[in-house]
């Protein structure tokens, strides 16, 4: 038995999927698209459940909806579980009316009804079930209640079978029946297809006949609207009737959500509160966690005789004399008779490169935790809605904020999430600007430079880049909208959920998944790139080994490559010619974490005897607070990693559009960083 799990985005669908399957699940991509595919086996059964992408209708307006419709009609699951958010009944039931027009049995899982009760609203489930002709099970996917009842209903097969309820006026029902009567005998999903003929769905053009065209013309003349609009209008009228008959509303006192919204959505206080909240996020992740953990992890990888812990200007030194994994393995290789270059490869290339990125795992975990908490409480939905008015003035909408929020984790899914924006120009503009958001891969660059050059104010330097990114996004949106993207900004419609306490399970799962993905990159892409950087920095073009005495790193292949591009970074680095900084920044196109990894490898090879910091080592000694900030700005706004560039190519639809986007991003990055570097250069004169 195969079950399809269908529902709107943010309806609790994935939470229900996890509750049904536990650990019996696997994740991949749907064939031909980069949309996640989840499959699992319901606990205690051999029943397969497939978690379809979150959608709002079965009309193929997006890849998500296309995937869901194809699965239902081509794979023909035995049963559909339609999960409905009880707090957003009108929006959820629209999809339900479409599912009930298929030939597949439907069970409605009414989620979060307990929250609705807090609002003084109760649902007459028996009456609703009767009106829809489908079995209804009340659940709380988050709390796990009702899950057993749902599984028992599925196993015992005692649910209502789909008998195609009539939801339209009689004249429209007659046209549907007439359309269906003219279909060939082997036509599947006849009622659904007949409705689609009225809607003039492009996938069903082959079914249109002169008779159906005549019927559609009669309906259009009577109702003064086209077929698609007519069907949508009648669906909502049916849903409105359901709500009047099946909902009981009891007057209630002002809820906590109402009281909090008066504060968080206040037209004067909303944005200052948002700024303060995001500042606190950076204080916790970069200031507190960064100051207390970076040196500890660095000690484990590279060793230390003194461990320094920082906390907003306060520091404590501890005598530790820890060898560290890198030096220990290097020494082990040398003592075993291994060559110096092998020891350097392991200590400086592999351990040094990967360890430089892993130093920031605790900060990233804290950043992910804070953002997940803000999301699961319902705050992010509200600030997206509120900022819609601000974004509209700059050619965007509140929908654009969703990719920007996702982009704080990774630019790849953030760029893909732009497909939810209907207007083509606005969608392309959002794709172009989304990589400007500081993602987790950029955090190591920001955190390391900020902590070294700005000390107790590291959190402020880091947070200022976040604010700077938003300002540049809005200004770029305004300029590009008026010059190139002149479409209309789409309206952001959102039903705001009630405030909830953070879900520990959701936050833990989200942080775990994203952290493991970050560590996986460190163990794969960063590892390979670090070895390549080590090789290029350790040998000359004639393959002589760089020993730091007879042959210097300035003669290496890497230095030769870097000198070709060093002019590009000359102004932003305060009038300093640095092949090392240039190759490190270019490495960011592979993966932004690689910038720090490359700098660490180069610095380690340049001055391993003194075990100096990458900023006091000869190749990077010129950095000042001004040039360091400029370097951070360049890496923040420059073109993203190859993975995100590939996502831009797919979503923009052509290689030409992708190169234009990359050129724009690099141009903005160079312009802004050069201005900051030039100011610092002039001050130093």
C-alpha positions as CSV (number, residue, x, y, z in Angstrom):
1,X,0.0,0.0,0.0
2,X,1.3,3.4,-1.0
3,X,0.1,6.6,0.7
4,X,0.8,10.2,-0.5
5,X,1.1,12.8,2.2
6,X,-0.3,16.1,0.8
7,X,-0.7,19.5,2.4
8,X,0.1,23.2,2.3
9,X,3.5,24.5,3.3
10,X,3.8,25.0,7.1
11,X,0.7,22.9,7.7
12,X,2.7,20.4,9.8
13,X,3.1,17.9,7.0
14,X,6.8,17.1,7.5
15,X,6.2,16.8,11.3
16,X,3.4,14.3,10.6
17,X,5.7,12.4,8.2
18,X,8.4,12.1,10.9
19,X,5.8,11.0,13.5
20,X,4.4,8.3,11.1
21,X,7.7,7.0,10.0
22,X,10.2,7.7,12.8
23,X,13.6,6.7,11.5
24,X,12.2,4.5,8.7
25,X,12.7,7.1,6.0
26,X,15.1,8.0,3.1
27,X,15.6,11.3,1.3
28,X,16.5,12.0,-2.3
29,X,15.4,14.2,-5.2
30,X,12.5,13.8,-7.5
31,X,13.7,12.8,-11.0
32,X,14.6,15.8,-13.1
33,X,14.1,18.4,-10.4
34,X,16.0,19.5,-7.3
35,X,13.0,19.2,-5.1
36,X,13.5,17.0,-2.0
37,X,11.8,13.6,-2.0
38,X,11.0,11.8,1.3
39,X,9.8,8.3,1.6
40,X,9.3,6.1,4.6
41,X,7.5,3.1,6.1
42,X,4.8,3.8,8.7
43,X,5.9,2.4,12.1
44,X,4.7,-1.1,12.8
45,X,3.5,-1.7,9.2
46,X,4.7,-2.3,5.7
47,X,2.8,0.7,4.4
48,X,4.9,3.1,2.3
49,X,4.2,6.9,2.7
50,X,5.6,9.5,0.4
51,X,5.9,13.1,1.6
52,X,5.0,15.3,-1.4
53,X,6.2,18.9,-1.6
54,X,4.1,21.5,0.2
55,X,1.6,22.9,-2.2
56,X,-1.5,25.1,-2.3
57,X,-3.3,23.6,-5.3
58,X,-3.0,20.9,-7.9
59,X,-2.7,23.4,-10.7
60,X,0.9,23.3,-12.0
61,X,2.0,26.8,-11.3
62,X,5.3,25.7,-9.8
63,X,7.7,22.7,-9.9
64,X,6.4,21.6,-6.5
65,X,2.8,21.5,-7.7
66,X,3.8,19.8,-10.9
67,X,5.7,17.1,-8.9
68,X,2.7,16.5,-6.6
69,X,0.2,16.3,-9.5
70,X,2.3,13.9,-11.5
71,X,2.8,11.6,-8.5
72,X,-0.9,11.4,-7.8
73,X,-1.9,10.8,-11.4
74,X,1.0,8.7,-12.6
75,X,2.0,6.7,-9.6
76,X,-1.7,6.4,-8.4
77,X,-1.2,6.0,-4.6
78,X,-3.8,3.9,-2.8
79,X,-4.6,6.7,-0.4
80,X,-4.0,10.4,0.2
81,X,-3.6,11.8,3.7
82,X,-4.5,15.5,3.3
83,X,-3.1,17.4,6.3
84,X,-5.1,20.5,7.1
85,X,-4.0,23.3,9.3
86,X,-7.1,23.9,11.4
87,X,-6.0,27.5,12.1
88,X,-5.9,28.2,8.3
89,X,-9.0,26.3,7.3
90,X,-10.0,28.3,4.2
91,X,-6.6,28.1,2.6
92,X,-6.2,24.4,3.4
93,X,-9.6,23.3,2.2
94,X,-9.0,24.7,-1.3
95,X,-6.5,21.9,-2.0
96,X,-8.9,19.4,-0.3
97,X,-11.7,20.2,-2.8
98,X,-9.2,19.4,-5.6
99,X,-8.0,16.2,-4.1
100,X,-11.6,15.0,-3.7
101,X,-12.1,15.4,-7.4
102,X,-9.5,12.7,-8.1
103,X,-10.4,9.0,-8.0
104,X,-8.1,8.5,-4.9
105,X,-9.5,7.9,-1.4
106,X,-8.7,10.8,0.9
107,X,-8.3,10.9,4.7
108,X,-8.2,14.4,6.2
109,X,-5.8,14.8,9.1
110,X,-7.0,17.9,11.0
111,X,-3.9,19.3,12.5
112,X,-3.5,21.9,15.3
113,X,-7.2,21.9,16.2
114,X,-6.1,22.2,19.9
115,X,-4.7,25.7,19.1
116,X,-7.9,26.7,17.4
117,X,-9.8,25.8,20.6
118,X,-7.7,28.4,22.4
119,X,-9.2,31.0,20.1
120,X,-12.7,30.0,21.1
121,X,-13.3,28.2,17.8
122,X,-14.5,24.6,17.6
123,X,-15.0,22.4,14.5
124,X,-17.9,20.0,14.1
125,X,-15.8,17.2,12.7
126,X,-18.7,14.8,12.1
127,X,-20.6,17.4,10.1
128,X,-17.5,18.5,8.2
129,X,-16.7,14.8,7.4
130,X,-20.3,14.4,6.1
131,X,-20.1,17.5,3.9
132,X,-16.8,16.5,2.4
133,X,-17.5,12.8,2.1
134,X,-14.1,11.9,3.7
135,X,-12.9,10.6,7.1
136,X,-11.4,13.1,9.4
137,X,-8.9,12.5,12.2
138,X,-8.0,15.2,14.7
139,X,-4.2,15.2,15.4
140,X,-1.5,17.3,16.8
141,X,1.6,16.4,14.7
142,X,3.8,18.4,17.1
143,X,2.5,16.8,20.3
144,X,2.0,13.3,18.7
145,X,-1.7,13.1,19.6
146,X,-4.1,11.3,17.3
147,X,-1.3,9.6,15.3
148,X,-2.3,6.2,16.6
149,X,-5.9,6.8,15.6
150,X,-4.8,7.8,12.1
151,X,-2.6,4.7,11.7
152,X,-5.3,2.4,13.0
153,X,-7.8,3.9,10.5
154,X,-5.3,3.3,7.6
155,X,-4.5,-0.3,8.7
156,X,-8.1,-1.3,9.2
157,X,-9.2,0.5,5.9
158,X,-12.4,1.8,7.6
159,X,-12.1,5.2,6.0
160,X,-14.7,6.8,3.7
161,X,-14.2,6.1,0.1
162,X,-14.1,9.0,-2.4
163,X,-17.6,9.4,-3.9
164,X,-17.0,12.8,-5.5
165,X,-19.1,15.2,-3.6
166,X,-20.9,17.9,-5.6
167,X,-19.7,21.4,-4.6
168,X,-20.7,23.5,-7.5
169,X,-24.1,25.0,-8.6
170,X,-26.2,22.6,-10.7
171,X,-25.5,24.3,-14.0
172,X,-21.7,23.9,-13.5
173,X,-22.2,20.3,-12.3
174,X,-24.2,19.7,-15.5
175,X,-21.3,21.0,-17.6
176,X,-18.8,18.8,-15.6
177,X,-21.0,15.7,-16.2
178,X,-21.4,16.6,-19.9
179,X,-17.6,17.1,-20.3
180,X,-16.9,13.7,-18.6
181,X,-19.5,11.9,-20.8
182,X,-17.6,12.8,-23.9
183,X,-14.3,11.5,-22.6
184,X,-13.0,8.2,-23.9
185,X,-13.6,5.1,-21.8
186,X,-10.0,4.8,-20.7
187,X,-9.8,8.4,-19.5
188,X,-8.8,8.4,-15.8
189,X,-9.8,10.9,-13.2
190,X,-12.8,11.9,-15.2
191,X,-14.3,14.5,-12.8
192,X,-10.9,16.1,-12.2
193,X,-10.3,16.2,-16.0
194,X,-13.8,17.7,-16.7
195,X,-13.2,20.5,-14.2
196,X,-9.8,21.2,-15.8
197,X,-11.4,21.5,-19.2
198,X,-13.6,24.3,-17.8
199,X,-10.4,25.9,-16.3
200,X,-8.7,25.6,-19.7
201,X,-5.7,23.9,-18.0
202,X,-3.0,23.6,-20.6
203,X,-2.4,19.9,-19.7
204,X,-5.9,19.0,-20.7
205,X,-6.2,20.9,-24.0
206,X,-6.4,17.6,-25.8
207,X,-9.8,16.9,-24.1
208,X,-11.4,20.1,-25.2
209,X,-14.2,19.5,-27.7
210,X,-16.6,21.9,-29.6
211,X,-19.3,21.0,-27.1
212,X,-17.2,21.8,-24.1
213,X,-16.1,25.1,-25.6
214,X,-19.8,25.9,-26.1
215,X,-20.6,25.0,-22.5
216,X,-17.7,27.1,-21.3
217,X,-18.9,30.1,-23.3
218,X,-22.4,29.8,-21.7
219,X,-20.8,29.7,-18.2
220,X,-18.6,32.7,-19.0
221,X,-21.5,34.7,-20.2
222,X,-23.7,33.8,-17.2
223,X,-21.0,34.4,-14.5
224,X,-19.0,37.1,-16.3
225,X,-15.7,35.4,-15.5
226,X,-13.4,32.9,-17.3
227,X,-13.4,29.2,-16.4
228,X,-10.4,29.2,-14.1
229,X,-11.6,32.2,-12.1
230,X,-15.1,30.7,-12.0
231,X,-14.0,27.4,-10.5
232,X,-11.8,29.1,-8.0
233,X,-14.7,31.4,-7.0
234,X,-17.1,28.5,-6.5
235,X,-14.6,26.5,-4.5
236,X,-14.2,29.4,-2.0
237,X,-18.0,29.9,-1.8
238,X,-18.3,26.2,-0.9
239,X,-15.6,26.6,1.7
240,X,-17.3,29.6,3.1
241,X,-20.5,27.6,3.5
242,X,-18.6,24.8,5.2
243,X,-17.1,27.3,7.7
244,X,-20.5,28.8,8.5
245,X,-22.1,25.3,9.1
246,X,-19.2,23.5,10.7
247,X,-17.4,26.2,12.8
248,X,-18.7,27.4,16.2
249,X,-17.1,30.6,17.4
250,X,-17.3,31.6,21.1
251,X,-16.4,35.1,22.1
252,X,-13.0,35.1,23.9
253,X,-10.8,37.6,25.7
254,X,-7.8,39.1,23.9
255,X,-5.2,36.3,23.3
256,X,-1.5,36.4,24.1
257,X,-0.9,36.4,20.4
258,X,-3.0,39.5,20.0
259,X,-1.2,41.2,22.8
260,X,2.3,40.3,21.4
261,X,1.3,41.4,17.9
262,X,0.6,44.9,19.3
263,X,4.2,45.0,20.2
264,X,6.1,43.1,17.5
265,X,4.0,44.4,14.6
266,X,3.7,48.0,15.9
267,X,4.3,50.3,12.9
268,X,7.0,52.2,14.9
269,X,8.6,49.5,17.0
270,X,8.6,46.4,14.6
271,X,11.8,47.2,12.7
272,X,13.8,48.4,15.7
273,X,12.7,45.2,17.6
274,X,13.8,43.1,14.6
275,X,17.2,44.8,14.5
276,X,17.6,44.2,18.3
277,X,16.6,40.5,17.9
278,X,19.1,39.9,15.1
279,X,21.8,41.8,17.0
280,X,21.2,39.5,20.0
281,X,21.6,36.5,17.6
282,X,25.0,37.7,16.5
283,X,26.0,38.6,20.1
284,X,25.2,35.0,21.2
285,X,26.7,33.3,18.2
286,X,29.8,35.4,17.4
287,X,30.4,37.3,20.7
288,X,29.6,34.8,23.4
289,X,30.0,31.3,21.8
290,X,32.8,32.5,19.4
291,X,34.9,34.0,22.1
292,X,34.5,31.0,24.4
293,X,34.9,28.1,21.9
294,X,37.1,29.1,18.9
295,X,40.4,28.8,20.7
296,X,39.4,25.6,22.4
297,X,38.7,23.9,19.1
298,X,41.8,25.4,17.4
299,X,43.8,24.0,20.3
300,X,42.5,20.5,19.7
301,X,43.5,20.7,16.0
302,X,46.7,22.8,16.1
303,X,47.8,22.7,19.8
304,X,48.6,25.5,22.2
305,X,50.7,26.2,25.2
306,X,48.2,28.9,26.5
307,X,44.5,28.8,26.0
308,X,42.8,32.2,25.9
309,X,39.0,32.6,26.4
310,X,37.4,35.9,25.6
311,X,34.1,37.4,26.8
312,X,33.3,40.9,25.7
313,X,36.8,42.4,26.4
314,X,37.4,40.1,29.4
315,X,40.0,37.4,28.8
316,X,41.4,34.5,30.7
317,X,44.6,32.7,30.0
318,X,45.1,29.0,31.0
319,X,48.4,27.1,30.7
320,X,47.5,23.9,28.8
321,X,50.5,22.6,26.7
322,X,48.3,20.7,24.3
323,X,50.1,19.3,21.2
324,X,47.1,19.2,18.9
325,X,46.0,16.7,16.3
326,X,47.9,18.3,13.4
327,X,51.4,18.7,15.1
328,X,50.9,15.2,16.7
329,X,50.3,13.5,13.4
330,X,53.1,15.4,11.7
331,X,55.5,14.4,14.5
332,X,54.3,10.8,14.3
333,X,55.0,10.7,10.5
334,X,58.5,12.3,11.0
335,X,59.4,9.9,13.8
336,X,58.3,7.0,11.7
337,X,60.8,8.0,9.0
338,X,58.3,9.8,6.8
339,X,59.3,12.7,4.6
340,X,58.9,16.3,5.6
341,X,56.4,17.1,2.8
342,X,54.2,14.2,3.9
343,X,54.2,15.5,7.4
344,X,53.4,19.0,6.1
345,X,50.6,17.7,3.9
346,X,48.9,16.1,6.9
347,X,49.6,18.8,9.5
348,X,49.3,22.0,7.4
349,X,47.2,20.8,4.5
350,X,44.6,18.4,5.8
351,X,44.3,19.1,9.5
352,X,45.1,22.8,9.2
353,X,42.6,23.4,6.4
354,X,39.7,21.4,7.8
355,X,40.4,22.5,11.4
356,X,40.2,26.1,10.4
357,X,36.6,25.7,9.3
358,X,35.6,23.4,12.1
359,X,36.6,26.1,14.6
360,X,33.3,27.8,13.8
361,X,31.0,24.9,14.2
362,X,29.7,26.0,17.7
363,X,29.0,29.5,16.4
364,X,27.1,28.1,13.4
365,X,25.1,25.8,15.7
366,X,24.1,28.8,17.9
367,X,23.2,30.8,14.8
368,X,21.0,27.9,13.4
369,X,19.4,27.4,16.8
370,X,18.4,31.1,17.1
371,X,16.9,31.2,13.6
372,X,15.1,27.9,14.1
373,X,13.6,29.2,17.4
374,X,12.5,32.5,15.7
375,X,10.9,30.4,12.9
376,X,9.1,27.9,15.0
377,X,7.7,30.5,17.4
378,X,5.9,32.2,14.4
379,X,8.0,35.5,14.6
380,X,9.6,35.1,11.2
381,X,6.3,34.8,9.4
382,X,5.2,38.1,11.1
383,X,8.3,40.1,10.2
384,X,8.1,38.8,6.6
385,X,4.5,40.1,6.5
386,X,5.4,43.4,8.1
387,X,8.4,44.1,5.8
388,X,6.3,43.6,2.7
389,X,5.4,47.3,2.8
390,X,9.1,48.3,3.1
391,X,10.2,45.8,0.4
392,X,7.5,47.1,-2.1
393,X,9.2,50.5,-2.1
394,X,12.4,48.8,-3.3
395,X,10.9,46.6,-6.1
396,X,10.5,43.5,-3.9
397,X,7.8,42.0,-1.7
398,X,7.6,40.2,1.6
399,X,7.9,37.0,-0.3
400,X,11.5,37.9,-1.1
401,X,12.3,37.9,2.6
402,X,11.7,34.1,2.7
403,X,14.7,33.3,0.4
404,X,16.7,35.9,2.4
405,X,16.0,34.1,5.7
406,X,16.7,30.7,4.1
407,X,19.9,32.2,2.8
408,X,21.3,32.7,6.3
409,X,21.7,28.9,6.2
410,X,22.7,28.2,2.6
411,X,22.3,30.1,-0.6
412,X,21.4,27.0,-2.7
413,X,18.0,26.2,-1.2
414,X,17.4,30.0,-0.8
415,X,17.8,30.6,-4.5
416,X,15.5,27.6,-5.2
417,X,12.9,28.9,-2.8
418,X,12.6,32.0,-5.1
419,X,10.4,30.0,-7.4
420,X,7.5,30.7,-5.0
421,X,7.5,34.3,-6.3
422,X,5.0,34.5,-9.1
423,X,6.2,37.6,-10.9
424,X,9.1,36.7,-13.2
425,X,11.0,40.0,-12.9
426,X,10.7,40.0,-9.1
427,X,11.7,36.3,-8.9
428,X,14.9,37.0,-11.0
429,X,15.7,40.0,-9.0
430,X,15.4,38.0,-5.7
431,X,17.6,35.2,-7.2
432,X,20.2,37.9,-8.1
433,X,20.2,39.4,-4.6
434,X,19.7,36.4,-2.3
435,X,23.5,35.5,-2.3
436,X,24.2,38.8,-0.6
437,X,22.8,37.5,2.7
438,X,25.6,36.2,5.0
439,X,25.2,32.4,4.8
440,X,26.8,29.9,7.2
441,X,29.8,29.4,4.9
442,X,30.6,33.2,5.1
443,X,30.3,33.1,8.9
444,X,33.9,31.7,9.4
445,X,35.3,34.6,7.3
446,X,33.3,37.2,9.2
447,X,33.8,35.7,12.6
448,X,37.6,35.2,12.3
449,X,38.4,38.7,10.9
450,X,35.9,40.4,13.3
451,X,37.3,38.6,16.4
452,X,40.9,39.3,15.5
453,X,40.6,43.0,14.4
454,X,37.7,44.2,16.5
455,X,38.1,42.3,19.7
456,X,35.2,42.9,22.1
457,X,33.2,44.5,19.3
458,X,33.4,41.5,17.1
459,X,29.7,40.9,17.4
460,X,29.0,44.4,16.3
461,X,31.3,44.2,13.3
462,X,29.6,40.9,12.3
463,X,26.1,42.3,12.8
464,X,26.9,45.5,10.9
465,X,27.7,43.3,7.9
466,X,24.2,41.7,8.2
467,X,22.6,45.2,8.3
468,X,24.9,46.4,5.4
469,X,23.7,43.4,3.4
470,X,20.1,44.3,3.8
471,X,20.8,48.0,2.9
472,X,22.7,46.9,-0.3
473,X,19.9,44.5,-1.2
474,X,17.3,47.2,-0.9
475,X,19.3,49.8,-2.8
476,X,20.2,47.2,-5.5
477,X,16.6,46.2,-5.8
478,X,15.5,49.8,-6.2
479,X,18.1,50.6,-8.9
480,X,17.7,47.3,-10.8
481,X,13.9,47.4,-10.6
482,X,13.8,50.9,-12.3
483,X,16.4,50.1,-14.9
484,X,15.8,46.5,-15.9
485,X,13.1,44.7,-13.9
486,X,10.0,46.7,-14.5
487,X,7.3,44.1,-13.6
488,X,4.8,44.6,-10.8
489,X,5.7,43.5,-7.3
490,X,3.6,40.6,-6.2
491,X,1.3,40.9,-3.2
492,X,2.4,38.9,-0.1
493,X,-0.6,37.1,1.4
494,X,0.1,35.2,4.6
495,X,-2.1,33.8,7.4
496,X,-0.1,34.5,10.5
497,X,0.1,31.5,12.9
498,X,-0.4,31.9,16.6
499,X,2.7,32.4,18.7
500,X,4.0,29.1,20.0
501,X,6.7,27.9,22.4
502,X,9.7,26.7,20.5
503,X,9.6,23.1,19.6
504,X,12.8,21.5,21.0
505,X,12.4,18.5,18.7
506,X,12.1,20.7,15.6
507,X,15.0,23.0,16.6
508,X,17.2,20.0,17.4
509,X,16.5,18.3,14.2
510,X,17.0,21.5,12.1
511,X,20.3,22.4,13.8
512,X,21.5,18.8,13.5
513,X,20.8,18.5,9.8
514,X,22.4,21.9,8.9
515,X,25.4,21.4,11.2
516,X,26.1,17.9,9.7
517,X,25.8,19.4,6.2
518,X,28.4,22.0,7.2
519,X,30.7,19.4,8.6
520,X,30.2,17.2,5.6
521,X,31.4,20.1,3.4
522,X,34.5,20.5,5.6
523,X,35.2,16.8,5.2
524,X,34.8,16.7,1.4
525,X,35.0,19.9,-0.6
526,X,37.2,21.8,2.0
527,X,39.4,18.8,2.4
528,X,40.1,18.4,-1.3
529,X,40.6,22.1,-1.8
530,X,42.9,22.3,1.2
531,X,45.1,19.6,-0.2
532,X,45.2,21.3,-3.6
533,X,46.1,24.6,-2.0
534,X,48.8,22.9,0.0
535,X,50.2,21.3,-3.1
536,X,50.3,24.5,-5.1
537,X,51.8,26.4,-2.1
538,X,54.4,23.7,-1.4
539,X,55.9,23.3,-4.8
540,X,57.4,25.6,-7.5
541,X,56.6,25.3,-11.1
542,X,59.6,23.1,-11.5
543,X,58.3,20.9,-8.7
544,X,60.9,21.9,-6.1
545,X,59.6,21.6,-2.5
546,X,59.1,24.8,-0.6
547,X,61.1,24.4,2.6
548,X,60.8,28.0,3.9
549,X,64.6,28.4,3.9
550,X,66.3,27.8,0.5
551,X,63.0,28.0,-1.4
552,X,60.3,30.4,-0.1
553,X,56.6,30.2,-0.6
554,X,56.7,33.3,-2.7
555,X,58.2,31.1,-5.4
556,X,55.4,28.5,-5.3
557,X,52.9,27.8,-8.0
558,X,50.2,29.3,-5.8
559,X,52.0,32.6,-5.5
560,X,52.4,32.7,-9.2
561,X,48.7,32.2,-9.8
562,X,47.9,34.8,-7.0
563,X,50.1,37.4,-8.5
564,X,48.1,37.3,-11.7
565,X,45.0,38.4,-9.8
566,X,46.5,40.5,-7.0
567,X,45.9,43.8,-8.8
568,X,42.1,43.2,-8.5
569,X,42.4,43.4,-4.7
570,X,45.0,46.1,-4.5
571,X,42.7,49.0,-3.5
572,X,40.5,47.1,-1.0
573,X,43.7,45.8,0.7
574,X,44.8,49.4,1.4
575,X,47.4,49.6,-1.4
576,X,49.0,46.2,-0.6
577,X,49.9,43.6,-3.2
578,X,48.9,40.2,-1.8
579,X,48.9,37.1,-3.9
580,X,47.9,35.1,-0.8
581,X,44.7,37.1,-0.1
582,X,43.8,37.0,-3.8
583,X,44.0,33.2,-4.2
584,X,42.1,32.8,-0.9
585,X,39.3,35.0,-2.1
586,X,39.1,33.2,-5.4
587,X,38.9,29.9,-3.6
588,X,35.6,31.2,-2.2
589,X,34.0,30.5,-5.5
590,X,34.4,26.8,-4.7
591,X,33.2,27.2,-1.1
592,X,33.2,30.3,1.0
593,X,34.6,28.4,3.9
594,X,37.6,27.7,1.8
595,X,38.7,31.3,2.1
596,X,39.7,30.8,5.7
597,X,41.0,27.3,5.0
598,X,43.3,28.5,2.3
599,X,44.6,31.4,4.4
600,X,45.4,29.0,7.2
601,X,47.2,26.6,4.9
602,X,49.2,29.4,3.3
603,X,50.1,31.0,6.6
604,X,51.1,27.7,8.2
605,X,53.5,27.0,5.3
606,X,54.8,30.5,5.4
607,X,55.8,30.6,9.0
608,X,55.4,27.2,10.6
609,X,58.4,27.6,12.8
610,X,56.9,30.5,14.8
611,X,53.4,29.0,14.7
612,X,52.2,32.5,14.0
613,X,48.6,33.6,13.5
614,X,47.5,34.0,9.9
615,X,47.4,37.7,10.4
616,X,50.9,38.1,11.9
617,X,52.4,35.7,9.4
618,X,54.4,37.5,6.6
619,X,51.9,36.9,3.8
620,X,49.0,38.6,5.7
621,X,50.8,41.0,8.0
622,X,49.5,44.1,6.2
623,X,45.8,43.7,7.3
624,X,44.4,46.6,9.2
625,X,40.9,46.9,10.6
626,X,39.9,48.9,7.4
627,X,41.3,46.4,4.9
628,X,40.0,43.5,7.0
629,X,36.5,44.9,6.9
630,X,36.9,45.6,3.2
631,X,38.0,42.0,2.7
632,X,34.9,40.7,4.6
633,X,32.7,42.9,2.5
634,X,34.1,41.6,-0.7
635,X,33.6,38.0,0.3
636,X,30.1,38.8,1.5
637,X,28.9,40.3,-1.7
638,X,31.0,38.4,-4.2
639,X,29.6,35.6,-6.4
640,X,28.6,32.6,-4.2
641,X,30.0,29.1,-4.3
642,X,29.8,26.9,-7.4
643,X,26.7,25.1,-5.9
644,X,24.8,28.4,-5.6
645,X,25.9,29.5,-9.1
646,X,24.6,26.3,-10.5
647,X,21.3,26.9,-8.7
648,X,21.2,30.4,-10.2
649,X,21.7,29.0,-13.7
650,X,18.8,26.6,-13.3
651,X,16.4,29.2,-11.8
652,X,17.3,32.0,-14.1
653,X,16.9,29.7,-17.1
654,X,20.1,30.3,-19.1
655,X,23.9,30.4,-18.8
656,X,23.9,34.0,-20.1
657,X,21.6,35.2,-17.3
658,X,23.8,33.4,-14.8
659,X,27.0,35.1,-16.0
660,X,25.3,38.4,-15.9
661,X,24.3,37.7,-12.3
662,X,27.8,36.6,-11.3
663,X,29.3,39.7,-13.0
664,X,26.9,42.0,-11.2
665,X,27.7,40.3,-7.8
666,X,31.5,40.5,-8.3
667,X,31.2,44.1,-9.5
668,X,29.2,45.2,-6.5
669,X,31.6,43.4,-4.2
670,X,34.7,45.0,-5.7
671,X,33.1,48.5,-5.8
672,X,32.0,48.4,-2.1
673,X,35.2,46.8,-0.8
674,X,37.4,49.1,-2.8
675,X,35.7,52.2,-1.4
676,X,36.2,50.9,2.2
677,X,39.8,49.9,1.5
678,X,40.5,53.3,-0.1
679,X,39.1,55.2,2.9
680,X,41.4,53.2,5.2
681,X,44.3,53.8,2.8
682,X,43.8,57.5,2.8
683,X,43.4,57.6,6.6
684,X,46.7,55.8,7.0
685,X,48.6,58.2,4.7
